[in-house]
Amino acid sequence: MKKIVHFFFILFIIVVFNNCGKKENKAALIPPTVAPFKAIDTICTNDWWNRKSNPIIDVNVKRENVIAFGIYTVHDHTLKLTAQLFPLYPNETREVRLEIKKSNQWVEIQKRKVNDLGWSALFRVENWEHSKDIEYKILHGNKASFEGLIRKDPKDKNEITMAALSCNSNKDRGDRARYIKNINYQNPDILFFAGDQSYDHSEHTAAWLKFGIQFREIFRNRPCITIPDDHDIGQGNLWGEYGKVASTHHGDDGGYFYHPEYVKMVERCQTAHLPDPYDPTPIKQGIGVYYTNLVVGGIDFAILEDRKFKSGPNGKIPLLGPRPDHIRDPKYNPADIDLDGLELLGQRQLDFINNWGTQHRKTHMKVVLSQTGFCGGAHLHGSLENRLHADMDSNGWPQTGRNKALKAIKKANAIHIAGDQHISTVTQQGIDNYEDGPWAFIVPAIVNNYYSRWWWPENEKAGENSNGLLPWNGRFLDGFNNKITMHAYVNPDSPSNGSGYGFIRFKKKEKEAVFECWPRISDVSSPEARQFKGFPITVKYD
């Protein structure tokens, strides 16, 4: 009998020993969900726990930290909140729970399933009480949680503020402590990230997680708009052309190069928390759309997808430079590339802006948010030696499409805020004449040590009607013969290489917007803090 007991005791010890510390192997016994694409998003798909270390982020976190962040908006009494998780093992629950605090008690209000592609889940709560602050908590399993605050609608405030950022380069993967400190100190009512949250083209989920960890301390407690740009979906430039398949990763013939499920994953993670799209009809390859509007504190923001429908230049216009999208010859005729059939926003979005512009015009100040600017706002690209006469990555081209968009924005009595260009500029657009179009503020790059741009006219002279604050202000024609009036620009020789963020104050009673532009190195809590030269700029709504 003793021998039998001894045998089973030894067997028990062997079994326990063999299973100690093998959570990952036990998880692998259940087959993981297989991604429908190959060789992209490899850090976070399939048997992700078997991957080697990577330069972006360690995704194999402790299980109590598996909820990376939450990001939300509230519009028309509807809360939409995306829970973003780190990758889950196959045998872990895919259920996440949303709780809110009522009468000092946590109450569960929804459960949702996490999508294995991108590891996000969307909570949608209608009839949301937006007249008071409400604490929320996202939960997974027995340990993981993420807490924040759904802010009440600041409609009773006269001044509504927004922090706007763009271009989170992978050349600097450090924390964003100064941004977090400054923006929380200024305490904006809403945040806007205009695109290129990720520069890791084929590894969006890992890069999106990195972005969220860097910036979650400013958006856990306030609404936030994020829209993906070209680098987010894995391309250096994007001319979406209604979702067609691009022939190369350059994408200059129009379309998307990577698998449509990858593109849909990127847009789901970054935009699912935005208000419902104006017209949700998908484009080619089943890729969705997200253009919509969001009202915060009486400011009505139209959120555009200015690259999704845009025509690609390759094969449609003459080759006028080393690349299909770059023009080096200043003697070319701009009319030769403004051809019938070329589009910028597409008719769907033009219809949206025209309809949006007529709604609540007397009670709401209007703002258009997009990925990039609607003119050529730089002369030197990447280096002091690379002068481009015109760049079709900008929305200065095609000119007819650009003018249609500006007319719709002007008719709505809106101003325009965007990113992408790395260089910050403030211009008043011209359509038929100088200054007959809307004002535009392009915010600087978060990190500007990669592909900087300069506003540097070749003759190094100011234009007419210069305000004299900077050497090269005033009226100019860009490389497409678009009329622009340059009021401020932030070249890379400025503090912190021109990197920083925009801060906009919308003053409802005064019917004006104040554009502020802060260097990354600033401490805005100090009375000695200074904005970039030429700022702030105050513009009046008509």
N, C-alpha and C positions, 0 to 999 in steps of 0.2 A: 504493500500500500504506500509506504514511504517513497519507493522508487517512482510510482505513478505520480504522486503529488510533486515530487522533485522534477519529473519530466515536464509536467504542465507548467510548473513555475518557471523553468528555464525557457520553455516555449513562449510564455507570456512576456518575459524580459526581452527576448529576441524581437517579438512583434512590436513592443513599445519602442525599443531602440531603433528599429528600422523606420518607424514612422515619425520619430522626433524631428522637428524642424523642417518637415517636408510639406509645408502648406502649398508651395508652388507646384510641386509634383502631384499632390492630391488634386489640385485644381485642374491640372492638365489631364487627369483621367476623364474629365468631361470635355468632349471636343469643343473648341472655341468656335464662335461665329466666324465664318470665312468671309473676308472682304471681297466685294465683286471686282476690285481692281488689284493690280500687281505693282510691286516696286515703288509704291507711294504710300505715305502714312504708315510706314512699316514699324515705327517706334510704338505705335498705339493700336495696332490691329493684329488679328490672328493670335499666335502664341507669343504675345508681346513680352511676357516675363522671361523669355529666353534670349532677348536681345542683349547685345553688348552695351556698354555705357555710350552715351551720345553727348554732343556738346550743347544741346538745347536745355534739357531739363530731365531730372530723375523722375520717371513716372511711377516707379515702384515704391510708393509712399506707404507709411503706416496706415492701417485701415481706419484709424480715427481721423485721418487727414484726407480721406479719399474724395470729399467734396471740396473742389478747388475754390469755387465762387458761385455767386448768383448775380444776375444782371437783369434789370427790369425797366419797364415803362408803364405808365398809367394814362389811358386815353379814353374819353367817353365812358367813364365808369367801368372800364375793363382793365384789370391788372394782367400783364403778361410777364412772366418771370422765368428765365432759363436757369436751370441748375446745371452747372458744368462740373463733371466728375473726372478724376483720374481714371485710367483703365481699370476695369474690374476683372477678377478671375472668373472662369466659366461657372464655378459653383457658388458664386456670390449672387445675392438677390439683385435684380435689376430694378427694384422698386425704390423710389424716393418719395418722401413725404413732406408736405408743406404745413407748417403750423404758424398761427398768429397768436399774439397775446391779447386776450380779452379778460377784462376785470382781473388783471394780474395773474391770469391762468393761461397756460399754453393749450391751444385748441387745434386739433388737426382738421384741416379743411379740404385737402386734396392729396391723392396719390397719383404718381405718374411712372411710366416705364422709361428707363434709360435706353437710348439707342446705342448699340455697340459701335456704330460708325460715328465717331466724334464724341461719344460718351456724354451726351447732353439729354436733358428732358425739359419739356415745356409745361409750366403751370399756367392755366388761363382761368381767371376768376372774374366773373361778370357781376354787375351790381356792386362794384367795389365802393366802399365808403371813403371818398377822397377828401373829406373835410377835416381829417385829423391824421396825425402820425400814427402808424401801426408797425409794431415790431414783428419781424418774421424770422422763421427758422426753417432751414432745409435739413432733413434728416435722412440718413442711410444706415440700415442695419441697427446695431445696438450702440454704436460709438460715434459715428461720424456726424458732424453738424456744421452748419454755417449760418451765422446770424447777421441780420441787418435791419434796416429801417425803410419802410415804404413811406415816403414823405407825403404830407398833405399837399394838395394843389395850392401853390402860392398866389392864387388869383387876387388876393387882397393887397399884395405888395405893388408899389408903383414901379420899382426897379427889379426886373428879372435878369439874372446873370447866367452866362454860359461859359464854360471852359472848353476850348476846342484844340484838338491835337491831331497829329498825323505822322506817319512814317517812323515806326519804331524799329530802327535798323538792328540787324543781327550782328553788326560790328561792335556793339556794346551790349552785353547780356547782363550787366550789373543791375542792381536795384534802381528804382526811380525815386529815391527818398526825397530829393529836393522838390520834384514835381508833386509828390504826395503832400509834403509839408506845405508848400505854397498854395496848392489848390484847396486843400482842406482849410487853410487859414482864410482864403478868400470866400470859401463856402458858396460855390455856385449852386443855382437851382437845378441845373442840368449839365450833363457832359456830352460832348460830341467827339468821337474818334472817326476821322474822315477816310481812313483806309490805310493799308499796309501796316496793320497790326502785326503781321507776320511777314518776314522775308525768307523763311525757310520753305522754298517753293513746294517741295514734295513731302513735307512733314508738317502739315498745317496743325494737326491736333496738338502735337507737342509744343509747337510755337504759340498756339492760341492759349494753351495752359500757362506757358511762360509769361505771355502778355497779361493774363488774368492775375497771376501771382504778383506781377510787378505793380499793377494798377488797382487791384480790388479794394484797397483801402480808401479810394475816392469814389468807387461806384457801389459799394455795399450799402450805402446810406442815401443814395440819390439816384434819380433816373438817368439812364445813359443810352445814347444812340451810338451804335457801331455799325459801319457799313464796310464791306470788304472791297478792296481795290485789286489791281492786277497781281501784285506779289502775293496777296492772300490766296488767290486761286491758282498760283503756280506759274505765272508768266511775268516776264519783264515789262510787257505792255499788253494792253487788252483793248481790242476793238470787237466787241461781242457779237455783232452782226446777227442778232436774233437767235443766238445759241448754236450756230452751225459748228461743224468740226473744223478746227484749224489744222493746216497741213504740217506746221512745224511749231516748236515751242515758242518761236518769236511771235506767232499769232498775227503777223502783219497782213495776212490775207483775210483776216476776220475770223472770229470764232474762238472756241475754247479747245485747248490742246489736251488737257487731262480728262480722264474718264468722267462722264456726267455725274456719276454718283459721288465722286470726290468733290466736284463743284457744288453739288446740292448739299453735301455735308458741311462744306465751308459756310455756305449761306445760311444753313440751318443753325449752326453754332453762333454765328455772328448777328443774325437778324431775326430769328424766330420771336424774340421778345419785343420786336417793334409792333406798332398797331397793325391790324390786318391790311393787306395791300389794297390799293384802290381798285385794281382789276387783277385778280389772282390767276388769270389764264396763263399757263406755262408757255415758254418759248420752245424752240427746237431742242431735241434730246430730252424733253421733259424737265428742263431746268426751270425753276420757279422764278418769281419776281417778288420784290418787296417794296417798290415805290409806294409811298403813303404819306400821311401827314400826322403830326402829333401836336397837340395843344398843351402847353404848360404855362400856367400863370397868365393866360391871355395872350401869349405869343404863339403864333401858328406856324409850325415848322413843316415845310414840304421836304420830304426826303427822296432824292432822286437816285436813279441808276444811270449815270451819264455815260457809262461805257457799254452797257449791256446791248444796246441796239445800234451802236455806232458802227459805221462802215469801216472796213479795213482798207488801207491805201494800196497794198500790193496787188498788182494786176488791174487796177482801176485808173491809176494816174501815171504820168510819165515818171521814170526814175530820174531824180534830180539831185542825188547825193549818194553817199556810200551805202545808205540804207533806204528802203522804200519810204520810211517815215521821216527822214531827215533831208532838209533842203539846204545846200551850201551856197548856191548861186544867187546872189542878191539881184541879179538882172532877170530872173525868171518872171513870167507873167502869172500873178496869183489867180487870175480867172481861169487859167489852164487846169487848175486842180479843183475848182469849185464846180463840179459836174452834176448834171441832172441825175437824180436817183441816189445820190449820196445822202446819208442821214446822220444826225447826231443823237438827239433824244428819242427819235421815233415818234410817230403820230400818237401812239397810246399815251406817252408821257406828256406830249404837248396838250392833248385833250385834258389830261389830269391837271396840269398847271392852270390852264384856262378856266376849268371848273372850280378848282381850289381858290383861284384868285378872286372869284366873285362871292365866295362864302364868308360871311361875318367880317367883311372888309372894314366896316365902321367900328367894330368892337375889338378886333385883333390886329396886332402888328404882324406883318408877314415876313418870313425868312425862308430862303431856299438853301438847303444843304446838299452838297454833292461831293464827288470824289476829287475833281480837279477844276481848274479855272477855265473861263470861257474866252481866253485870249492867249497869245504868246507873251508870257511875262518874264522871259529870261533870254539873254543873248549867249552866255557862255554855259556850257553843259559839261559837267564832270571835271573839267580842268580849264585853266586860263587859256589853253591853246585850242580848245574845241569851240569855235564860234559857229553857231547854227543860225541860218537866216530864218528858218521856220521849222517847227517841230510838230508833226501831226499827232503825237501823243497828247498834246494839249487840245482843249476844246475850242481853240481858235479856228480849227478846221473840222469839218467843211464849213466855209463861211456862211453859206445860206442857212444851214442848220443851226449854226451859232446865232445868227440874227433872229431866227424864228424863236429860239429859246429865250433870248434876251428880251424880245418884244413881249413874250408871255410873262416873264418875270417882272418887267417894268409895268405892264398893265395891271398886275396884281399889287403893285406898289410895294414890292419886296426888295430886300437886300439879299446878298448872296455870300455864303461862307463855304469854303472848301479847303482842301489840303493838297497833297501829292507832289507839289513842285519843289519841296524842300526849302526854297526861298519864300519868305513871307512878303506879300505885297498888298497894298491897298490901291485899287484903281476905280475910276468911274468909267464904265463902259460907254462906248459910242456905237450907235447903230447906223443911222443915216448921217448924223452929225456928232461932233464931240459932245460928251456929257448928256446925251439924250437917253442913255441907258441906265441900268441899275448900278449901285455901288457893289463892289466885291472885295472881300477880305480873304486872302489866302494865308493860312496860318503856317508857321514854320515847322520844320521837322523836329521830332522829339530828339533824334540823334542825327547830326548833320556832318558826319565824318565819312560819308560815302555818297558819291555822285552829287556834289554840291552844284548849285547854279548861281549865276550872277546876272543882275540887271546892269548892263554896261554898254550903252550905245557906242557904236564904232567911232563916231565923231566926238565922243566925250563932251557933249553939249546938252544943256537943259532944253526942254521943249517949250513951246509957248504956254503961257499961263502957269508957269512953275510957281510953287509956293515958296521956293527958296530954302526949304528946310534941309534938303539933300541936293547933291550936285546935279542929278539927272532926273529931276521931276518935270512934270508938265505933259503936254500933248505929244503923242507919238503915233505912228503907224507900226503895228507889229508886222511880222514877216508875211502875214496873209493880207495885208492892207486893211486890217481891222483898226478902227479908231479907239484909242485908249488914252486916258489921262492918268498918269502915274502920280500918286500922292505920297507913297512911302514904299521903301523896299529895304530888305535886310540881307545884305551880301555876307558871304562867309568870313569876311574880315571883321565882322561885328563880334561883340562878346559871345563866348561859348560857341564860336564858329557859326553863329546864326541859328543855333538850335534853341528851341524854347516852345512856347505855347501862346495861343490867343485867348483873350478874355474879353467877352462882349457884354456890355451893359445896355439892356433895352429899357428905356425910360418911357413909360406909357403916357404919362400926362404931357411930357415935353415932346412926344412923338419923335424921338431921336435914338440913335444907337451910338455907343462909344466903343471904338475898337482899341483895345490895349494889346500890347505884344511884349511878353516878358522873356528875358534870356533864361536859359536853363540854370545858370549859376546864381540867379537872383535869390535874395531872401526878402520876399515881399512884406514880411512883418517888420522889416527895418525901415526907419524913416529915410535912410540913405539909398534905398532901392530905386533903381532907374530902369525904365523901359528902353527898348531899342530906340535909337535916334529916329525922330519923326513921329513917334507915338506919344500920347494917344491922339486919335482922330475922331471927331464927332461928326456924324452925318444926320441930316434931317430926313424924316419921312415927309412926303408931299402932303 
